[in-house]
Structures are given as structure tokens and as C-alpha cells.
Amino acid sequence: MSDKAIGSDVVSAPIPVREILPWIIFGALMLLAIYFVGAEEGATSLIKGMYVHEWVHDSRHLLGFPCH
């Protein structure tokens, strides 16, 4: 009797890093953009002042984030 199960000869190859790396970079940039649009003010602020807030002010309202 064989140790192989029926249909076990099909082995899926892992996804190559060069194919998934652009999606990882894109996702990281989108998370960073969401942070700056949605949370960059007040206690969670990384940059002093209101510069980032003023740059993304209209997009905050467009996306429904409260800011004032």
C-alpha cells in the first residue's frame, strides 16, 4: 500500500515574493495614508503643528472623519 493519498501529486507552489511585494508596499502606503487622513492630530500626532491636518482637511470630510 502506498503512503500517497489520491490526488496528492498536485502540489501548489508558494507565491513568489516579487509578485506579492508590490501589494505589500501598496497596502503599507494605504495604511499610512489612512493614518494621516484619519488620525494625525491631537494625542496621536507624529508631526507637531497643524500642517498635516490642513493638507488633508478636505479629504477628512470627504471620507467622513470628524475633525472639528
N, CA, C and O atoms as a Tripos MOL2 file, in Angstrom:
@<TRIPOS>MOLECULE
protein
  272   271    68     0     0
PROTEIN
NO_CHARGES

@<TRIPOS>ATOM
      1 N           0.8420   -1.1750    0.0000 N.3       1 MET1
      2 CA          0.0000    0.0000    0.0000 C.3       1 MET1
      3 C           0.8840    1.2340    0.0000 C.2       1 MET1
      4 O           1.9230    1.2580    0.6600 O.2       1 MET1
      5 N           0.4810    2.2490   -0.7290 N.am      2 SER2
      6 CA          1.2640    3.4680   -0.8710 C.3       2 SER2
      7 C           0.8960    4.4790    0.2160 C.2       2 SER2
      8 O          -0.2320    4.5010    0.7080 O.2       2 SER2
      9 N           1.8760    5.3160    0.5800 N.am      3 ASP3
     10 CA          1.6220    6.3780    1.5650 C.3       3 ASP3
     11 C           0.9300    7.5920    0.9570 C.2       3 ASP3
     12 O           0.4740    8.4770    1.6810 O.2       3 ASP3
     13 N           0.8500    7.6350   -0.3680 N.am      4 LYS4
     14 CA          0.2320    8.7800   -1.0280 C.3       4 LYS4
     15 C          -1.2830    8.6380   -1.0500 C.2       4 LYS4
     16 O          -1.8170    7.5560   -1.2960 O.2       4 LYS4
     17 N          -1.9570    9.7320   -0.7930 N.am      5 ALA5
     18 CA         -3.4110    9.7410   -0.8950 C.3       5 ALA5
     19 C          -3.7980   10.0430   -2.3420 C.2       5 ALA5
     20 O          -2.9740   10.5100   -3.1280 O.2       5 ALA5
     21 N          -5.0230    9.7810   -2.6760 N.am      6 ILE6
     22 CA         -5.4950   10.0270   -4.0360 C.3       6 ILE6
     23 C          -5.4510   11.5320   -4.2980 C.2       6 ILE6
     24 O          -5.9820   12.3150   -3.5100 O.2       6 ILE6
     25 N          -4.8340   11.9280   -5.3770 N.am      7 GLY7
     26 CA         -4.7560   13.3350   -5.7520 C.3       7 GLY7
     27 C          -3.6620   14.1090   -5.0450 C.2       7 GLY7
     28 O          -3.6300   15.3360   -5.1390 O.2       7 GLY7
     29 N          -2.7790   13.4470   -4.3520 N.am      8 SER8
     30 CA         -1.7350   14.1640   -3.6180 C.3       8 SER8
     31 C          -0.5570   14.5490   -4.5020 C.2       8 SER8
     32 O           0.3830   15.1900   -4.0320 O.2       8 SER8
     33 N          -0.5940   14.1710   -5.7680 N.am      9 ASP9
     34 CA          0.5160   14.5120   -6.6480 C.3       9 ASP9
     35 C           0.4710   15.9770   -7.0980 C.2       9 ASP9
     36 O           1.4210   16.4530   -7.7210 O.2       9 ASP9
     37 N          -0.6020   16.6910   -6.7980 N.am     10 VAL10
     38 CA         -0.7180   18.1060   -7.1320 C.3      10 VAL10
     39 C          -0.2300   18.9150   -5.9370 C.2      10 VAL10
     40 O          -0.8170   18.8860   -4.8550 O.2      10 VAL10
     41 N           0.8580   19.6320   -6.1670 N.am     11 VAL11
     42 CA          1.4410   20.4520   -5.0980 C.3      11 VAL11
     43 C           1.4030   21.8980   -5.5560 C.2      11 VAL11
     44 O           1.9180   22.2320   -6.6230 O.2      11 VAL11
     45 N           0.7990   22.7500   -4.7560 N.am     12 SER12
     46 CA          0.7500   24.1640   -5.1240 C.3      12 SER12
     47 C           2.0650   24.8350   -4.7530 C.2      12 SER12
     48 O           2.6130   24.6150   -3.6730 O.2      12 SER12
     49 N           2.5500   25.6460   -5.6600 N.am     13 ALA13
     50 CA          3.8060   26.3620   -5.4260 C.3      13 ALA13
     51 C           3.5170   27.6140   -4.6030 C.2      13 ALA13
     52 O           2.4610   28.2260   -4.7620 O.2      13 ALA13
     53 N           4.4370   27.9970   -3.7330 N.am     14 PRO14
     54 CA          4.2410   29.2380   -2.9800 C.3      14 PRO14
     55 C           4.2850   30.4460   -3.9120 C.2      14 PRO14
     56 O           4.8740   30.3900   -4.9920 O.2      14 PRO14
     57 N           3.6670   31.5190   -3.4900 N.am     15 ILE15
     58 CA          3.6580   32.7380   -4.3000 C.3      15 ILE15
     59 C           5.0400   33.3700   -4.2340 C.2      15 ILE15
     60 O           5.5620   33.5910   -3.1410 O.2      15 ILE15
     61 N           5.6440   33.6670   -5.3840 N.am     16 PRO16
     62 CA          6.9680   34.2990   -5.3670 C.3      16 PRO16
     63 C           6.9100   35.6820   -4.7150 C.2      16 PRO16
     64 O           5.9310   36.4110   -4.8780 O.2      16 PRO16
     65 N           7.9460   36.0290   -3.9890 N.am     17 VAL17
     66 CA          7.9940   37.3030   -3.2630 C.3      17 VAL17
     67 C           7.8880   38.4820   -4.2230 C.2      17 VAL17
     68 O           7.2430   39.4780   -3.8960 O.2      17 VAL17
     69 N           8.5030   38.3940   -5.3940 N.am     18 ARG18
     70 CA          8.4670   39.5190   -6.3210 C.3      18 ARG18
     71 C           7.0610   39.7960   -6.8530 C.2      18 ARG18
     72 O           6.7900   40.8970   -7.3330 O.2      18 ARG18
     73 N           6.1710   38.8180   -6.7750 N.am     19 GLU19
     74 CA          4.7940   39.0440   -7.1970 C.3      19 GLU19
     75 C           3.9490   39.6520   -6.0900 C.2      19 GLU19
     76 O           3.0150   40.4010   -6.3770 O.2      19 GLU19
     77 N           4.2470   39.3540   -4.8550 N.am     20 ILE20
     78 CA          3.4320   39.8480   -3.7500 C.3      20 ILE20
     79 C           4.0010   41.1160   -3.1180 C.2      20 ILE20
     80 O           3.2730   41.8320   -2.4300 O.2      20 ILE20
     81 N           5.2700   41.4070   -3.3320 N.am     21 LEU21
     82 CA          5.9080   42.5750   -2.7390 C.3      21 LEU21
     83 C           5.2360   43.8900   -3.1370 C.2      21 LEU21
     84 O           5.0470   44.7380   -2.2650 O.2      21 LEU21
     85 N           4.8640   44.1100   -4.4000 N.am     22 PRO22
     86 CA          4.1730   45.3660   -4.7270 C.3      22 PRO22
     87 C           2.8640   45.5410   -3.9580 C.2      22 PRO22
     88 O           2.5100   46.6630   -3.5970 O.2      22 PRO22
     89 N           2.1440   44.4520   -3.7030 N.am     23 TRP23
     90 CA          0.8950   44.5420   -2.9560 C.3      23 TRP23
     91 C           1.1500   44.8560   -1.4880 C.2      23 TRP23
     92 O           0.3690   45.5710   -0.8600 O.2      23 TRP23
     93 N           2.2320   44.3270   -0.9430 N.am     24 ILE24
     94 CA          2.5820   44.6320    0.4490 C.3      24 ILE24
     95 C           2.9530   46.1060    0.5800 C.2      24 ILE24
     96 O           2.5360   46.7750    1.5260 O.2      24 ILE24
     97 N           3.7370   46.6080   -0.3710 N.am     25 ILE25
     98 CA          4.1170   48.0210   -0.3490 C.3      25 ILE25
     99 C           2.8870   48.9040   -0.5260 C.2      25 ILE25
    100 O           2.7330   49.9020    0.1790 O.2      25 ILE25
    101 N           2.0150   48.5480   -1.4570 N.am     26 PHE26
    102 CA          0.7920   49.3050   -1.6780 C.3      26 PHE26
    103 C          -0.0770   49.3340   -0.4200 C.2      26 PHE26
    104 O          -0.5980   50.3840   -0.0440 O.2      26 PHE26
    105 N          -0.2280   48.1930    0.2180 N.am     27 GLY27
    106 CA         -1.0260   48.1250    1.4460 C.3      27 GLY27
    107 C          -0.4300   48.9690    2.5580 C.2      27 GLY27
    108 O          -1.1610   49.6420    3.2850 O.2      27 GLY27
    109 N           0.8870   48.9400    2.7010 N.am     28 ALA28
    110 CA          1.5420   49.7500    3.7350 C.3      28 ALA28
    111 C           1.3550   51.2380    3.4580 C.2      28 ALA28
    112 O           1.1110   52.0130    4.3830 O.2      28 ALA28
    113 N           1.4680   51.6420    2.1990 N.am     29 LEU29
    114 CA          1.2620   53.0550    1.8560 C.3      29 LEU29
    115 C          -0.1810   53.4830    2.0940 C.2      29 LEU29
    116 O          -0.4300   54.6060    2.5310 O.2      29 LEU29
    117 N          -1.1270   52.6030    1.8110 N.am     30 MET30
    118 CA         -2.5250   52.9350    2.0470 C.3      30 MET30
    119 C          -2.8240   53.0540    3.5450 C.2      30 MET30
    120 O          -3.5770   53.9350    3.9590 O.2      30 MET30
    121 N          -2.2400   52.1750    4.3480 N.am     31 LEU31
    122 CA         -2.4200   52.2890    5.7950 C.3      31 LEU31
    123 C          -1.8150   53.5780    6.3260 C.2      31 LEU31
    124 O          -2.3880   54.2220    7.2060 O.2      31 LEU31
    125 N          -0.6670   53.9530    5.7980 N.am     32 LEU32
    126 CA         -0.0390   55.2060    6.1930 C.3      32 LEU32
    127 C          -0.9030   56.3930    5.7760 C.2      32 LEU32
    128 O          -1.0540   57.3440    6.5430 O.2      32 LEU32
    129 N          -1.4640   56.3490    4.5860 N.am     33 ALA33
    130 CA         -2.3390   57.4250    4.1180 C.3      33 ALA33
    131 C          -3.5900   57.5170    4.9820 C.2      33 ALA33
    132 O          -4.0200   58.6180    5.3280 O.2      33 ALA33
    133 N          -4.1790   56.3810    5.3340 N.am     34 ILE34
    134 CA         -5.3640   56.3970    6.1970 C.3      34 ILE34
    135 C          -5.0260   56.9690    7.5620 C.2      34 ILE34
    136 O          -5.8280   57.6960    8.1500 O.2      34 ILE34
    137 N          -3.8340   56.6440    8.0740 N.am     35 TYR35
    138 CA         -3.4210   57.2210    9.3570 C.3      35 TYR35
    139 C          -3.3570   58.7360    9.2540 C.2      35 TYR35
    140 O          -3.9220   59.4370   10.0940 O.2      35 TYR35
    141 N          -2.6720   59.2540    8.2310 N.am     36 PHE36
    142 CA         -2.5090   60.6980    8.1330 C.3      36 PHE36
    143 C          -3.8260   61.4120    7.8920 C.2      36 PHE36
    144 O          -4.0290   62.5180    8.3930 O.2      36 PHE36
    145 N          -4.7200   60.8020    7.1380 N.am     37 VAL37
    146 CA         -6.0190   61.4320    6.9010 C.3      37 VAL37
    147 C          -6.9160   61.3060    8.1210 C.2      37 VAL37
    148 O          -7.6320   62.2470    8.4630 O.2      37 VAL37
    149 N          -6.8870   60.1640    8.7760 N.am     38 GLY38
    150 CA         -7.8600   59.9140    9.8270 C.3      38 GLY38
    151 C          -7.4280   60.1660   11.2480 C.2      38 GLY38
    152 O          -8.2810   60.3920   12.1070 O.2      38 GLY38
    153 N          -6.1310   60.1370   11.5390 N.am     39 ALA39
    154 CA         -5.7450   60.1890   12.9510 C.3      39 ALA39
    155 C          -4.6020   61.1460   13.2560 C.2      39 ALA39
    156 O          -4.2060   61.2570   14.4160 O.2      39 ALA39
    157 N          -4.0660   61.8270   12.2820 N.am     40 GLU40
    158 CA         -2.9150   62.6900   12.5260 C.3      40 GLU40
    159 C          -3.3640   64.0320   13.0960 C.2      40 GLU40
    160 O          -3.4000   65.0400   12.3900 O.2      40 GLU40
    161 N          -3.6980   64.0280   14.3510 N.am     41 GLU41
    162 CA         -3.9740   65.2500   15.0950 C.3      41 GLU41
    163 C          -4.1550   64.8850   16.5580 C.2      41 GLU41
    164 O          -4.4700   63.7420   16.8900 O.2      41 GLU41
    165 N          -3.9620   65.8270   17.3960 N.am     42 GLY42
    166 CA         -4.1860   65.6030   18.8160 C.3      42 GLY42
    167 C          -3.1630   64.6820   19.4540 C.2      42 GLY42
    168 O          -1.9650   64.8100   19.2020 O.2      42 GLY42
    169 N          -3.6300   63.7490   20.2840 N.am     43 ALA43
    170 CA         -2.7470   62.8880   21.0720 C.3      43 ALA43
    171 C          -1.9490   61.9200   20.2120 C.2      43 ALA43
    172 O          -0.8650   61.5010   20.6180 O.2      43 ALA43
    173 N          -2.4470   61.5540   19.0450 N.am     44 THR44
    174 CA         -1.7350   60.5900   18.2020 C.3      44 THR44
    175 C          -0.8470   61.2650   17.1640 C.2      44 THR44
    176 O          -0.3410   60.5960   16.2620 O.2      44 THR44
    177 N          -0.6510   62.5510   17.2690 N.am     45 SER45
    178 CA          0.0970   63.3030   16.2730 C.3      45 SER45
    179 C           1.5770   62.9420   16.2710 C.2      45 SER45
    180 O           2.2120   62.9010   17.3250 O.2      45 SER45
    181 N           2.1200   62.6820   15.0960 N.am     46 LEU46
    182 CA          3.5430   62.4250   14.9330 C.3      46 LEU46
    183 C           4.2910   63.6930   14.5520 C.2      46 LEU46
    184 O           5.4810   63.8250   14.8380 O.2      46 LEU46
    185 N           3.6040   64.6130   13.9140 N.am     47 ILE47
    186 CA          4.2150   65.8500   13.4370 C.3      47 ILE47
    187 C           3.5930   67.0130   14.1900 C.2      47 ILE47
    188 O           2.3700   67.1390   14.2410 O.2      47 ILE47
    189 N           4.4240   67.8580   14.7710 N.am     48 LYS48
    190 CA          3.9060   68.9950   15.5470 C.3      48 LYS48
    191 C           3.2250   69.9940   14.6330 C.2      48 LYS48
    192 O           3.5390   70.1050   13.4480 O.2      48 LYS48
    193 N           2.2970   70.7070   15.2090 N.am     49 GLY49
    194 CA          1.5760   71.7210   14.4550 C.3      49 GLY49
    195 C           0.3780   71.1390   13.7280 C.2      49 GLY49
    196 O           0.0030   69.9830   13.9260 O.2      49 GLY49
    197 N          -0.2080   71.9670   12.8880 N.am     50 MET50
    198 CA         -1.4140   71.5760   12.1690 C.3      50 MET50
    199 C          -1.1680   71.4320   10.6670 C.2      50 MET50
    200 O          -2.1160   71.4660    9.8820 O.2      50 MET50
    201 N           0.0880   71.2720   10.2590 N.am     51 TYR51
    202 CA          0.4100   71.2380    8.8380 C.3      51 TYR51
    203 C          -0.2610   70.0670    8.1210 C.2      51 TYR51
    204 O          -0.9100   70.2600    7.0930 O.2      51 TYR51
    205 N          -0.1120   68.8810    8.6460 N.am     52 VAL52
    206 CA         -0.7050   67.7010    8.0060 C.3      52 VAL52
    207 C          -2.2200   67.8060    8.0450 C.2      52 VAL52
    208 O          -2.8910   67.4600    7.0730 O.2      52 VAL52
    209 N          -2.7590   68.2740    9.1430 N.am     53 HIS53
    210 CA         -4.2110   68.4250    9.2690 C.3      53 HIS53
    211 C          -4.7470   69.3470    8.1770 C.2      53 HIS53
    212 O          -5.7710   69.0530    7.5600 O.2      53 HIS53
    213 N          -4.0680   70.4420    7.9440 N.am     54 GLU54
    214 CA         -4.5340   71.3820    6.9240 C.3      54 GLU54
    215 C          -4.3750   70.8100    5.5160 C.2      54 GLU54
    216 O          -5.2030   71.0940    4.6500 O.2      54 GLU54
    217 N          -3.3490   70.0230    5.2650 N.am     55 TRP55
    218 CA         -3.1560   69.4290    3.9420 C.3      55 TRP55
    219 C          -4.2300   68.4010    3.6250 C.2      55 TRP55
    220 O          -4.6430   68.2820    2.4710 O.2      55 TRP55
    221 N          -4.6870   67.6640    4.6140 N.am     56 VAL56
    222 CA         -5.6550   66.5870    4.3660 C.3      56 VAL56
    223 C          -7.0580   66.9310    4.8720 C.2      56 VAL56
    224 O          -7.9140   66.0550    4.9930 O.2      56 VAL56
    225 N          -7.2790   68.2050    5.1640 N.am     57 HIS57
    226 CA         -8.5400   68.6210    5.7690 C.3      57 HIS57
    227 C          -9.7650   68.2440    4.9200 C.2      57 HIS57
    228 O         -10.7190   67.6660    5.4400 O.2      57 HIS57
    229 N          -9.7440   68.5610    3.6470 N.am     58 ASP58
    230 CA        -10.8990   68.2710    2.7930 C.3      58 ASP58
    231 C         -11.1120   66.7750    2.6060 C.2      58 ASP58
    232 O         -12.2520   66.3180    2.5320 O.2      58 ASP58
    233 N         -10.0320   66.0110    2.5300 N.am     59 SER59
    234 CA        -10.1980   64.5670    2.3810 C.3      59 SER59
    235 C         -10.7600   63.9500    3.6500 C.2      59 SER59
    236 O         -11.4530   62.9350    3.5850 O.2      59 SER59
    237 N         -10.4770   64.5440    4.8070 N.am     60 ARG60
    238 CA        -11.1000   64.0770    6.0610 C.3      60 ARG60
    239 C         -12.6130   64.1470    5.9580 C.2      60 ARG60
    240 O         -13.3160   63.1850    6.2680 O.2      60 ARG60
    241 N         -13.1070   65.3040    5.5180 N.am     61 HIS61
    242 CA        -14.5550   65.4710    5.4090 C.3      61 HIS61
    243 C         -15.1370   64.5630    4.3300 C.2      61 HIS61
    244 O         -16.2170   64.0000    4.5080 O.2      61 HIS61
    245 N         -14.4300   64.4190    3.2140 N.am     62 LEU62
    246 CA        -14.9040   63.5680    2.1250 C.3      62 LEU62
    247 C         -15.0550   62.1190    2.5830 C.2      62 LEU62
    248 O         -16.0060   61.4400    2.1950 O.2      62 LEU62
    249 N         -14.1140   61.6410    3.4120 N.am     63 LEU63
    250 CA        -14.1410   60.2580    3.8880 C.3      63 LEU63
    251 C         -14.9420   60.0780    5.1710 C.2      63 LEU63
    252 O         -15.0970   58.9540    5.6490 O.2      63 LEU63
    253 N         -15.4500   61.1610    5.7310 N.am     64 GLY64
    254 CA        -16.3160   61.0580    6.9010 C.3      64 GLY64
    255 C         -15.5980   61.0570    8.2270 C.2      64 GLY64
    256 O         -16.2010   60.6960    9.2370 O.2      64 GLY64
    257 N         -14.3210   61.4490    8.2720 N.am     65 PHE65
    258 CA        -13.6100   61.5360    9.5400 C.3      65 PHE65
    259 C         -13.9310   62.8660   10.2100 C.2      65 PHE65
    260 O         -13.8460   63.9050    9.5550 O.2      65 PHE65
    261 N         -14.2910   62.8730   11.4720 N.am     66 PRO66
    262 CA        -14.5550   64.1420   12.1500 C.3      66 PRO66
    263 C         -13.2300   64.8470   12.4700 C.2      66 PRO66
    264 O         -12.2320   64.2020   12.7920 O.2      66 PRO66
    265 N         -13.2400   66.1630   12.3780 N.am     67 CYS67
    266 CA        -12.0080   66.8650   12.7270 C.3      67 CYS67
    267 C         -12.2780   68.1550   13.4900 C.2      67 CYS67
    268 O         -11.3410   68.7260   14.0470 O.2      67 CYS67
    269 N         -13.5030   68.6330   13.5390 N.am     68 HIS68
    270 CA        -13.7970   69.8240   14.3510 C.3      68 HIS68
    271 C         -15.2580   69.9300   14.6160 C.2      68 HIS68
    272 O         -15.6970   70.8670   15.2830 O.2      68 HIS68
@<TRIPOS>BOND
     1     1     2 1
     2     2     3 1
     3     3     4 2
     4     3     5 am
     5     5     6 1
     6     6     7 1
     7     7     8 2
     8     7     9 am
     9     9    10 1
    10    10    11 1
    11    11    12 2
    12    11    13 am
    13    13    14 1
    14    14    15 1
    15    15    16 2
    16    15    17 am
    17    17    18 1
    18    18    19 1
    19    19    20 2
    20    19    21 am
    21    21    22 1
    22    22    23 1
    23    23    24 2
    24    23    25 am
    25    25    26 1
    26    26    27 1
    27    27    28 2
    28    27    29 am
    29    29    30 1
    30    30    31 1
    31    31    32 2
    32    31    33 am
    33    33    34 1
    34    34    35 1
    35    35    36 2
    36    35    37 am
    37    37    38 1
    38    38    39 1
    39    39    40 2
    40    39    41 am
    41    41    42 1
    42    42    43 1
    43    43    44 2
    44    43    45 am
    45    45    46 1
    46    46    47 1
    47    47    48 2
    48    47    49 am
    49    49    50 1
    50    50    51 1
    51    51    52 2
    52    51    53 am
    53    53    54 1
    54    54    55 1
    55    55    56 2
    56    55    57 am
    57    57    58 1
    58    58    59 1
    59    59    60 2
    60    59    61 am
    61    61    62 1
    62    62    63 1
    63    63    64 2
    64    63    65 am
    65    65    66 1
    66    66    67 1
    67    67    68 2
    68    67    69 am
    69    69    70 1
    70    70    71 1
    71    71    72 2
    72    71    73 am
    73    73    74 1
    74    74    75 1
    75    75    76 2
    76    75    77 am
    77    77    78 1
    78    78    79 1
    79    79    80 2
    80    79    81 am
    81    81    82 1
    82    82    83 1
    83    83    84 2
    84    83    85 am
    85    85    86 1
    86    86    87 1
    87    87    88 2
    88    87    89 am
    89    89    90 1
    90    90    91 1
    91    91    92 2
    92    91    93 am
    93    93    94 1
    94    94    95 1
    95    95    96 2
    96    95    97 am
    97    97    98 1
    98    98    99 1
    99    99   100 2
   100    99   101 am
   101   101   102 1
   102   102   103 1
   103   103   104 2
   104   103   105 am
   105   105   106 1
   106   106   107 1
   107   107   108 2
   108   107   109 am
   109   109   110 1
   110   110   111 1
   111   111   112 2
   112   111   113 am
   113   113   114 1
   114   114   115 1
   115   115   116 2
   116   115   117 am
   117   117   118 1
   118   118   119 1
   119   119   120 2
   120   119   121 am
   121   121   122 1
   122   122   123 1
   123   123   124 2
   124   123   125 am
   125   125   126 1
   126   126   127 1
   127   127   128 2
   128   127   129 am
   129   129   130 1
   130   130   131 1
   131   131   132 2
   132   131   133 am
   133   133   134 1
   134   134   135 1
   135   135   136 2
   136   135   137 am
   137   137   138 1
   138   138   139 1
   139   139   140 2
   140   139   141 am
   141   141   142 1
   142   142   143 1
   143   143   144 2
   144   143   145 am
   145   145   146 1
   146   146   147 1
   147   147   148 2
   148   147   149 am
   149   149   150 1
   150   150   151 1
   151   151   152 2
   152   151   153 am
   153   153   154 1
   154   154   155 1
   155   155   156 2
   156   155   157 am
   157   157   158 1
   158   158   159 1
   159   159   160 2
   160   159   161 am
   161   161   162 1
   162   162   163 1
   163   163   164 2
   164   163   165 am
   165   165   166 1
   166   166   167 1
   167   167   168 2
   168   167   169 am
   169   169   170 1
   170   170   171 1
   171   171   172 2
   172   171   173 am
   173   173   174 1
   174   174   175 1
   175   175   176 2
   176   175   177 am
   177   177   178 1
   178   178   179 1
   179   179   180 2
   180   179   181 am
   181   181   182 1
   182   182   183 1
   183   183   184 2
   184   183   185 am
   185   185   186 1
   186   186   187 1
   187   187   188 2
   188   187   189 am
   189   189   190 1
   190   190   191 1
   191   191   192 2
   192   191   193 am
   193   193   194 1
   194   194   195 1
   195   195   196 2
   196   195   197 am
   197   197   198 1
   198   198   199 1
   199   199   200 2
   200   199   201 am
   201   201   202 1
   202   202   203 1
   203   203   204 2
   204   203   205 am
   205   205   206 1
   206   206   207 1
   207   207   208 2
   208   207   209 am
   209   209   210 1
   210   210   211 1
   211   211   212 2
   212   211   213 am
   213   213   214 1
   214   214   215 1
   215   215   216 2
   216   215   217 am
   217   217   218 1
   218   218   219 1
   219   219   220 2
   220   219   221 am
   221   221   222 1
   222   222   223 1
   223   223   224 2
   224   223   225 am
   225   225   226 1
   226   226   227 1
   227   227   228 2
   228   227   229 am
   229   229   230 1
   230   230   231 1
   231   231   232 2
   232   231   233 am
   233   233   234 1
   234   234   235 1
   235   235   236 2
   236   235   237 am
   237   237   238 1
   238   238   239 1
   239   239   240 2
   240   239   241 am
   241   241   242 1
   242   242   243 1
   243   243   244 2
   244   243   245 am
   245   245   246 1
   246   246   247 1
   247   247   248 2
   248   247   249 am
   249   249   250 1
   250   250   251 1
   251   251   252 2
   252   251   253 am
   253   253   254 1
   254   254   255 1
   255   255   256 2
   256   255   257 am
   257   257   258 1
   258   258   259 1
   259   259   260 2
   260   259   261 am
   261   261   262 1
   262   262   263 1
   263   263   264 2
   264   263   265 am
   265   265   266 1
   266   266   267 1
   267   267   268 2
   268   267   269 am
   269   269   270 1
   270   270   271 1
   271   271   272 2
@<TRIPOS>SUBSTRUCTURE
     1 MET1         2 RESIDUE 1 A MET
     2 SER2         6 RESIDUE 1 A SER
     3 ASP3        10 RESIDUE 1 A ASP
     4 LYS4        14 RESIDUE 1 A LYS
     5 ALA5        18 RESIDUE 1 A ALA
     6 ILE6        22 RESIDUE 1 A ILE
     7 GLY7        26 RESIDUE 1 A GLY
     8 SER8        30 RESIDUE 1 A SER
     9 ASP9        34 RESIDUE 1 A ASP
    10 VAL10       38 RESIDUE 1 A VAL
    11 VAL11       42 RESIDUE 1 A VAL
    12 SER12       46 RESIDUE 1 A SER
    13 ALA13       50 RESIDUE 1 A ALA
    14 PRO14       54 RESIDUE 1 A PRO
    15 ILE15       58 RESIDUE 1 A ILE
    16 PRO16       62 RESIDUE 1 A PRO
    17 VAL17       66 RESIDUE 1 A VAL
    18 ARG18       70 RESIDUE 1 A ARG
    19 GLU19       74 RESIDUE 1 A GLU
    20 ILE20       78 RESIDUE 1 A ILE
    21 LEU21       82 RESIDUE 1 A LEU
    22 PRO22       86 RESIDUE 1 A PRO
    23 TRP23       90 RESIDUE 1 A TRP
    24 ILE24       94 RESIDUE 1 A ILE
    25 ILE25       98 RESIDUE 1 A ILE
    26 PHE26      102 RESIDUE 1 A PHE
    27 GLY27      106 RESIDUE 1 A GLY
    28 ALA28      110 RESIDUE 1 A ALA
    29 LEU29      114 RESIDUE 1 A LEU
    30 MET30      118 RESIDUE 1 A MET
    31 LEU31      122 RESIDUE 1 A LEU
    32 LEU32      126 RESIDUE 1 A LEU
    33 ALA33      130 RESIDUE 1 A ALA
    34 ILE34      134 RESIDUE 1 A ILE
    35 TYR35      138 RESIDUE 1 A TYR
    36 PHE36      142 RESIDUE 1 A PHE
    37 VAL37      146 RESIDUE 1 A VAL
    38 GLY38      150 RESIDUE 1 A GLY
    39 ALA39      154 RESIDUE 1 A ALA
    40 GLU40      158 RESIDUE 1 A GLU
    41 GLU41      162 RESIDUE 1 A GLU
    42 GLY42      166 RESIDUE 1 A GLY
    43 ALA43      170 RESIDUE 1 A ALA
    44 THR44      174 RESIDUE 1 A THR
    45 SER45      178 RESIDUE 1 A SER
    46 LEU46      182 RESIDUE 1 A LEU
    47 ILE47      186 RESIDUE 1 A ILE
    48 LYS48      190 RESIDUE 1 A LYS
    49 GLY49      194 RESIDUE 1 A GLY
    50 MET50      198 RESIDUE 1 A MET
    51 TYR51      202 RESIDUE 1 A TYR
    52 VAL52      206 RESIDUE 1 A VAL
    53 HIS53      210 RESIDUE 1 A HIS
    54 GLU54      214 RESIDUE 1 A GLU
    55 TRP55      218 RESIDUE 1 A TRP
    56 VAL56      222 RESIDUE 1 A VAL
    57 HIS57      226 RESIDUE 1 A HIS
    58 ASP58      230 RESIDUE 1 A ASP
    59 SER59      234 RESIDUE 1 A SER
    60 ARG60      238 RESIDUE 1 A ARG
    61 HIS61      242 RESIDUE 1 A HIS
    62 LEU62      246 RESIDUE 1 A LEU
    63 LEU63      250 RESIDUE 1 A LEU
    64 GLY64      254 RESIDUE 1 A GLY
    65 PHE65      258 RESIDUE 1 A PHE
    66 PRO66      262 RESIDUE 1 A PRO
    67 CYS67      266 RESIDUE 1 A CYS
    68 HIS68      270 RESIDUE 1 A HIS
